[in-house]
Amino acid sequence: MTSHLTPTAIVLPLREFLVIAECPSAWQAYDLYLFRDEDVVFYVGRSQTAFTRVWEHLFDGFKGRSLVGRFVLMNWPRALQFTIELISSQDACFADMAYSVDAAEAALIEQHSPSFNAVLNRTPTPLPVHYNPPTAKGRRPRSPNRMIHDAEQANRWAARRGMKE
Protein backbone atom coordinates (compact mmCIF):
# COMPACT_ATOMS: atom_id res chain seq x y z
CA MET A 1 0.00 0.00 0.00
CA THR A 2 1.23 3.52 -0.72
CA SER A 3 2.75 5.09 2.38
CA HIS A 4 1.91 8.71 1.60
CA LEU A 5 -0.90 9.74 -0.71
CA THR A 6 -1.37 13.24 -2.05
CA PRO A 7 -4.58 13.15 -4.04
CA THR A 8 -6.04 16.10 -5.85
CA ALA A 9 -8.89 17.23 -3.64
CA ILE A 10 -11.58 19.84 -3.25
CA VAL A 11 -10.66 21.45 0.05
CA LEU A 12 -12.83 24.02 1.79
CA PRO A 13 -13.71 25.16 5.28
CA LEU A 14 -16.96 23.80 6.67
CA ARG A 15 -18.30 27.38 6.71
CA GLU A 16 -18.02 27.43 2.90
CA PHE A 17 -19.32 23.89 2.44
CA LEU A 18 -22.49 24.70 4.41
CA VAL A 19 -23.62 27.39 1.97
CA ILE A 20 -23.48 25.11 -1.07
CA ALA A 21 -27.03 23.80 -1.33
CA GLU A 22 -26.57 21.43 -4.27
CA CYS A 23 -23.62 19.33 -5.31
CA PRO A 24 -21.88 20.95 -8.29
CA SER A 25 -21.87 18.54 -11.23
CA ALA A 26 -18.06 18.55 -11.31
CA TRP A 27 -18.05 17.18 -7.75
CA GLN A 28 -20.35 14.21 -8.45
CA ALA A 29 -17.43 11.84 -9.07
CA TYR A 30 -15.81 12.49 -5.69
CA ASP A 31 -16.44 9.40 -3.57
CA LEU A 32 -14.11 9.88 -0.57
CA TYR A 33 -14.17 12.59 2.08
CA LEU A 34 -12.30 13.78 5.16
CA PHE A 35 -13.38 15.90 8.11
CA ARG A 36 -10.29 17.56 9.62
CA ASP A 37 -8.69 20.61 11.15
CA GLU A 38 -5.16 21.91 10.51
CA ASP A 39 -3.53 19.12 12.51
CA VAL A 40 -5.88 16.15 12.88
CA VAL A 41 -8.10 14.13 10.57
CA PHE A 42 -11.27 13.33 12.48
CA TYR A 43 -12.93 11.03 9.96
CA VAL A 44 -12.39 9.42 6.55
CA GLY A 45 -15.37 8.05 4.68
CA ARG A 46 -16.60 6.91 1.31
CA SER A 47 -19.89 7.16 -0.51
CA GLN A 48 -21.15 7.17 -4.06
CA THR A 49 -21.28 10.98 -3.77
CA ALA A 50 -19.08 12.34 -0.99
CA PHE A 51 -20.80 15.76 -1.00
CA THR A 52 -24.16 14.17 -0.17
CA ARG A 53 -22.67 11.95 2.52
CA VAL A 54 -21.04 14.89 4.29
CA TRP A 55 -24.46 16.56 4.45
CA GLU A 56 -25.98 13.32 5.79
CA HIS A 57 -23.41 13.30 8.60
CA LEU A 58 -24.31 16.87 9.50
CA PHE A 59 -28.08 16.19 9.51
CA ASP A 60 -27.63 12.89 11.34
CA GLY A 61 -25.63 14.65 14.05
CA PHE A 62 -28.85 16.28 15.20
CA LYS A 63 -30.45 12.85 15.51
CA GLY A 64 -27.46 11.24 17.22
CA ARG A 65 -26.87 8.89 14.27
CA SER A 66 -23.48 10.23 13.18
CA LEU A 67 -20.52 10.45 15.50
CA VAL A 68 -18.71 12.97 13.31
CA GLY A 69 -21.92 14.99 12.83
CA ARG A 70 -22.41 15.07 16.59
CA PHE A 71 -18.76 16.10 17.01
CA VAL A 72 -19.34 19.08 14.69
CA LEU A 73 -22.38 20.14 16.75
CA MET A 74 -20.59 19.82 20.09
CA ASN A 75 -17.79 22.05 18.81
CA TRP A 76 -19.98 24.76 17.32
CA PRO A 77 -19.12 27.49 16.23
CA ARG A 78 -15.44 26.51 16.26
CA ALA A 79 -16.35 23.71 13.81
CA LEU A 80 -16.99 26.32 11.11
CA GLN A 81 -13.20 26.33 10.65
CA PHE A 82 -12.98 22.55 10.21
CA THR A 83 -11.98 21.48 6.72
CA ILE A 84 -13.89 19.21 4.36
CA GLU A 85 -11.88 17.41 1.70
CA LEU A 86 -13.56 15.66 -1.20
CA ILE A 87 -11.38 13.15 -3.06
CA SER A 88 -11.93 10.83 -6.01
CA SER A 89 -10.84 7.19 -5.79
CA GLN A 90 -10.04 7.61 -9.51
CA ASP A 91 -7.20 10.03 -8.69
CA ALA A 92 -3.83 9.00 -10.12
CA CYS A 93 -2.39 8.45 -6.63
CA PHE A 94 -4.73 5.45 -6.27
CA ALA A 95 -3.64 3.78 -9.55
CA ASP A 96 -1.61 1.11 -7.75
CA MET A 97 -4.84 0.17 -5.93
CA ALA A 98 -6.70 -0.36 -9.21
CA TYR A 99 -8.75 2.74 -8.36
CA SER A 100 -10.75 0.76 -5.79
CA VAL A 101 -12.75 3.01 -3.49
CA ASP A 102 -12.40 0.45 -0.68
CA ALA A 103 -8.61 0.31 -1.06
CA ALA A 104 -8.36 4.09 -1.36
CA GLU A 105 -10.41 4.59 1.82
CA ALA A 106 -8.27 2.03 3.67
CA ALA A 107 -5.09 3.77 2.50
CA LEU A 108 -6.34 7.17 3.66
CA ILE A 109 -7.31 5.73 7.04
CA GLU A 110 -3.88 4.11 7.37
CA GLN A 111 -2.15 7.35 6.41
CA HIS A 112 -4.15 9.71 8.66
CA SER A 113 -5.26 7.49 11.61
CA PRO A 114 -8.50 9.47 12.02
CA SER A 115 -9.92 9.96 15.49
CA PHE A 116 -13.39 8.51 14.75
CA ASN A 117 -12.64 5.68 12.31
CA ALA A 118 -12.64 2.45 14.31
CA VAL A 119 -12.58 -0.03 11.42
CA LEU A 120 -9.27 -0.42 9.55
CA ASN A 121 -7.60 1.91 12.04
CA ARG A 122 -5.02 0.33 14.32
CA THR A 123 -4.07 3.55 16.09
CA PRO A 124 -6.75 6.26 16.01
CA THR A 125 -5.38 9.71 16.73
CA PRO A 126 -6.55 10.89 20.14
CA LEU A 127 -9.00 13.76 19.98
CA PRO A 128 -7.17 16.98 20.89
CA VAL A 129 -8.10 18.12 24.40
CA HIS A 130 -9.31 21.52 23.18
CA TYR A 131 -12.29 19.85 21.44
CA ASN A 132 -15.47 18.59 23.06
CA PRO A 133 -16.14 14.90 22.40
CA PRO A 134 -19.29 13.94 20.47
CA THR A 135 -20.87 12.79 23.74
CA ALA A 136 -20.53 16.22 25.39
CA LYS A 137 -23.54 18.11 26.62
CA GLY A 138 -23.83 21.76 25.94
CA ARG A 139 -24.91 24.54 23.73
CA ARG A 140 -25.13 23.77 20.03
CA PRO A 141 -27.11 24.89 17.00
CA ARG A 142 -30.69 23.63 17.12
CA SER A 143 -31.17 23.09 13.39
CA PRO A 144 -29.32 22.77 10.10
CA ASN A 145 -30.81 26.13 9.09
CA ARG A 146 -29.08 27.73 12.08
CA MET A 147 -25.79 26.16 11.00
CA ILE A 148 -26.20 27.53 7.48
CA HIS A 149 -27.08 30.98 8.84
CA ASP A 150 -23.98 30.96 11.07
CA ALA A 151 -21.86 29.84 8.08
CA GLU A 152 -23.19 32.69 5.94
CA GLN A 153 -22.28 35.17 8.68
CA ALA A 154 -18.81 33.65 9.08
CA ASN A 155 -18.24 33.86 5.32
CA ARG A 156 -19.27 37.53 5.27
CA TRP A 157 -16.95 38.22 8.19
CA ALA A 158 -14.08 36.41 6.43
CA ALA A 159 -14.71 38.33 3.19
CA ARG A 160 -14.61 41.66 5.04
CA ARG A 161 -11.27 40.73 6.54
CA GLY A 162 -9.81 39.57 3.24
CA MET A 163 -9.71 35.87 4.12
CA LYS A 164 -10.30 33.12 1.56
CA GLU A 165 -14.01 33.06 0.78
C-alpha positions in Angstrom: 0.0 0.0 0.0 1.2 3.5 -0.7 2.7 5.1 2.4 1.9 8.7 1.6 -0.9 9.7 -0.7 -1.4 13.2 -2.1 -4.6 13.1 -4.0 -6.0 16.1 -5.9 -8.9 17.2 -3.6 -11.6 19.8 -3.3 -10.7 21.5 0.1 -12.8 24.0 1.8 -13.7 25.2 5.3 -17.0 23.8 6.7 -18.3 27.4 6.7 -18.0 27.4 2.9 -19.3 23.9 2.4 -22.5 24.7 4.4 -23.6 27.4 2.0 -23.5 25.1 -1.1 -27.0 23.8 -1.3 -26.6 21.4 -4.3 -23.6 19.3 -5.3 -21.9 21.0 -8.3 -21.9 18.5 -11.2 -18.1 18.6 -11.3 -18.0 17.2 -7.8 -20.4 14.2 -8.4 -17.4 11.8 -9.1 -15.8 12.5 -5.7 -16.4 9.4 -3.6 -14.1 9.9 -0.6 -14.2 12.6 2.1 -12.3 13.8 5.2 -13.4 15.9 8.1 -10.3 17.6 9.6 -8.7 20.6 11.2 -5.2 21.9 10.5 -3.5 19.1 12.5 -5.9 16.2 12.9 -8.1 14.1 10.6 -11.3 13.3 12.5 -12.9 11.0 10.0 -12.4 9.4 6.6 -15.4 8.0 4.7 -16.6 6.9 1.3 -19.9 7.2 -0.5 -21.2 7.2 -4.1 -21.3 11.0 -3.8 -19.1 12.3 -1.0 -20.8 15.8 -1.0 -24.2 14.2 -0.2 -22.7 11.9 2.5 -21.0 14.9 4.3 -24.5 16.6 4.4 -26.0 13.3 5.8 -23.4 13.3 8.6 -24.3 16.9 9.5 -28.1 16.2 9.5 -27.6 12.9 11.3 -25.6 14.7 14.1 -28.9 16.3 15.2 -30.5 12.8 15.5 -27.5 11.2 17.2 -26.9 8.9 14.3 -23.5 10.2 13.2 -20.5 10.5 15.5 -18.7 13.0 13.3 -21.9 15.0 12.8 -22.4 15.1 16.6 -18.8 16.1 17.0 -19.3 19.1 14.7 -22.4 20.1 16.7 -20.6 19.8 20.1 -17.8 22.1 18.8 -20.0 24.8 17.3 -19.1 27.5 16.2 -15.4 26.5 16.3 -16.3 23.7 13.8 -17.0 26.3 11.1 -13.2 26.3 10.7 -13.0 22.5 10.2 -12.0 21.5 6.7 -13.9 19.2 4.4 -11.9 17.4 1.7 -13.6 15.7 -1.2 -11.4 13.1 -3.1 -11.9 10.8 -6.0 -10.8 7.2 -5.8 -10.0 7.6 -9.5 -7.2 10.0 -8.7 -3.8 9.0 -10.1 -2.4 8.5 -6.6 -4.7 5.4 -6.3 -3.6 3.8 -9.6 -1.6 1.1 -7.8 -4.8 0.2 -5.9 -6.7 -0.4 -9.2 -8.8 2.7 -8.4 -10.7 0.8 -5.8 -12.8 3.0 -3.5 -12.4 0.4 -0.7 -8.6 0.3 -1.1 -8.4 4.1 -1.4 -10.4 4.6 1.8 -8.3 2.0 3.7 -5.1 3.8 2.5 -6.3 7.2 3.7 -7.3 5.7 7.0 -3.9 4.1 7.4 -2.2 7.4 6.4 -4.1 9.7 8.7 -5.3 7.5 11.6 -8.5 9.5 12.0 -9.9 10.0 15.5 -13.4 8.5 14.7 -12.6 5.7 12.3 -12.6 2.5 14.3 -12.6 0.0 11.4 -9.3 -0.4 9.6 -7.6 1.9 12.0 -5.0 0.3 14.3 -4.1 3.5 16.1 -6.7 6.3 16.0 -5.4 9.7 16.7 -6.6 10.9 20.1 -9.0 13.8 20.0 -7.2 17.0 20.9 -8.1 18.1 24.4 -9.3 21.5 23.2 -12.3 19.9 21.4 -15.5 18.6 23.1 -16.1 14.9 22.4 -19.3 13.9 20.5 -20.9 12.8 23.7 -20.5 16.2 25.4 -23.5 18.1 26.6 -23.8 21.8 25.9 -24.9 24.5 23.7 -25.1 23.8 20.0 -27.1 24.9 17.0 -30.7 23.6 17.1 -31.2 23.1 13.4 -29.3 22.8 10.1 -30.8 26.1 9.1 -29.1 27.7 12.1 -25.8 26.2 11.0 -26.2 27.5 7.5 -27.1 31.0 8.8 -24.0 31.0 11.1 -21.9 29.8 8.1 -23.2 32.7 5.9 -22.3 35.2 8.7 -18.8 33.7 9.1 -18.2 33.9 5.3 -19.3 37.5 5.3 -17.0 38.2 8.2 -14.1 36.4 6.4 -14.7 38.3 3.2 -14.6 41.7 5.0 -11.3 40.7 6.5 -9.8 39.6 3.2 -9.7 35.9 4.1 -10.3 33.1 1.6 -14.0 33.1 0.8 
